[in-house]
Amino acid sequence: MMGAPIMVLFEVLAIFCWFGSDKDWRPFQLKAIVWLTVFILLSLLPVSFSDAFSKTALFIAGQTMVVILLAHATNSVSKHRVILGLFMTSAVVMSLHAIYQIASEDKVGWTGIDAMVRHDSGDEPVWQARYIGIFQDPNDMGMVLAASLSFVVYFVFTCRNWLLKAAAIGCGGLILQGIYLANSRGTILAVLASLAIYLMIKYNLLKALLPGLVLLPIVVTLLPSRFFISNDESSMERLNAWYEGYVMFKANPLLGVGMGNFIDHHYKTAHNSWVLAYSELGFVGFYFWMSVLFTSLFGVFVVSRVKVSDYPEMLPDMREKILKEVNLAKATFFGFIAVLASAFFLSRTYTFPLYFFAGLSTASVIRATNNIPDFKVRPIQFFVLCLSVVFIVLIALVVMVKGPG
């Protein structure tokens, strides 16, 4: 079935169904994804008229409609739960493939894809497991594995059947092994970021430091080999790429150099999704890109902080429904954190997992708005605007101090 447009056909069918369904445009991130698409088109028009429409069409199919369709289709707790289960199952399949791939003498998995090999630690080769399709880069596969760990925790604590709990624990073990074999520093940082945010939310910043310091020696001992390589080619060239992105932004501050055109101006990509966004899309496009991600993240965080105890007058079944929403929001939030942390050191501005989590988070907000009394998410557009400016300024300060190397 290689080359058969199955996904395209199903997405077209989903779009037709969406046209005939109820739509909720209250969340700002849904408006932001539309405006982001518009500014992607505008950023590309000065470069190439034909490329502008073809690349924008691909973005609409792979990112814009992913957010909109997921936000409206995931209209129940059961559907949200099924999606988390499918995502976790996909991570397990990737992990099993990684184990098979690295264990094979020729380092080739059952898909026919061989493991990636690097020689940036000396004479000894460093192997990185990977999957097929859009997950042929170990970093992309690792992003999915890191995000799925929060789903494992969700199923372990919410499944009432002990057999299902045991299955979820087993899935977690396989995914951790897959993360180890992916041998990606970004993936390790994503897992640690999720854990750090969890500790800071559950306790506070000071209390989170103590268990972090206690766990640090254990984590360092268990980290894969590539995490300790700091002088490899990608690390040495990362700041240079950031500097070039800063130069591109200075030259084209409004619309950038156009989506996908960074490598037309520098031989390597930005190695940072944020730098890639503002250098290719300019400040306005960068603001809407930030809005899609951070209004979605903030919205699902607000849902996760709802306290069922605040609704003592409700019937037990309604309170149970709210509790399910809160637990799903927590799992989605920490998965989103893992994806964002992983994307910070990779050029994944337009990658699927970012928009998958934006859509799923928005669905959680829409359901909470409709089902939880007096629930609302306060607007944070001005905060996102300030955050966009602060990030660009910070990167500018870093590259001005460091300079091109």
Stockholm file with secondary structure:
# STOCKHOLM 1.0

chainA/1-405         MMGAPIMVLFEVLAIFCWFGSDKDWRPFQLKAIVWLTVFILLSLLPVSFSDAFSKTALFIAGQTMVVILLAHATNSVSKHRVILGLFMTSAVVMSLHAIYQIASEDKVGWTGIDAMVRHDSGDEPVWQARYIGIFQDPNDMGMVLAASLSFVVYFVFTCRNWLLKAAAIGCGGLILQGIYLANSRGTILAVLASLAIYLMIKYNLLKALLPGLVLLPIVVTLLPSRFFISNDESSMERLNAWYEGYVMFKANPLLGVGMGNFIDHHYKTAHNSWVLAYSELGFVGFYFWMSVLFTSLFGVFVVSRVKVSDYPEMLPDMREKILKEVNLAKATFFGFIAVLASAFFLSRTYTFPLYFFAGLSTASVIRATNNIPDFKVRPIQFFVLCLSVVFIVLIALVVMVKGPG
#=GR chainA/1-405 SS CTTCCHHHHHHHHHHHHHHTSCCCCCSHHHHHHHHHHHHHHHHHTTTCHHHHHHHHHHHIIIIIHHHHHHHHHCCSHHHHHHHHHHHHHHHHHHHHHHHHHHHSTTCBCTTSCBCEEECTTSSSCEEECCCSGGGCSHHHHHHHHHHHHHHHHHHHHHCCSHHHHHHHHHHHHHHHHHHHHHTCHHHHHHHHHHHHHHHHHHSCHHHHHHHHHHHHHHHHHHSCGGGGCCSSHHHHHHHHHHHHHHHHHHHSTTTCSCTTCHHHHSSSCCSSHHHHHHHHHHHHHHHHHHHHHHHHHHHHHHHHTCCGGGCTTSCHHHHHHHHHHHHHHHHHHHHHHHHHHHHHTSCCTTCHHHHHHHHHHHHHHHHHHHHSTTCCCCCCHHHHHHHHHHHHHHHHHHHHHHCCC
#=GC SS_cons         CTTCCHHHHHHHHHHHHHHTSCCCCCSHHHHHHHHHHHHHHHHHTTTCHHHHHHHHHHHIIIIIHHHHHHHHHCCSHHHHHHHHHHHHHHHHHHHHHHHHHHHSTTCBCTTSCBCEEECTTSSSCEEECCCSGGGCSHHHHHHHHHHHHHHHHHHHHHCCSHHHHHHHHHHHHHHHHHHHHHTCHHHHHHHHHHHHHHHHHHSCHHHHHHHHHHHHHHHHHHSCGGGGCCSSHHHHHHHHHHHHHHHHHHHSTTTCSCTTCHHHHSSSCCSSHHHHHHHHHHHHHHHHHHHHHHHHHHHHHHHHTCCGGGCTTSCHHHHHHHHHHHHHHHHHHHHHHHHHHHHHTSCCTTCHHHHHHHHHHHHHHHHHHHHSTTCCCCCCHHHHHHHHHHHHHHHHHHHHHHCCC
//
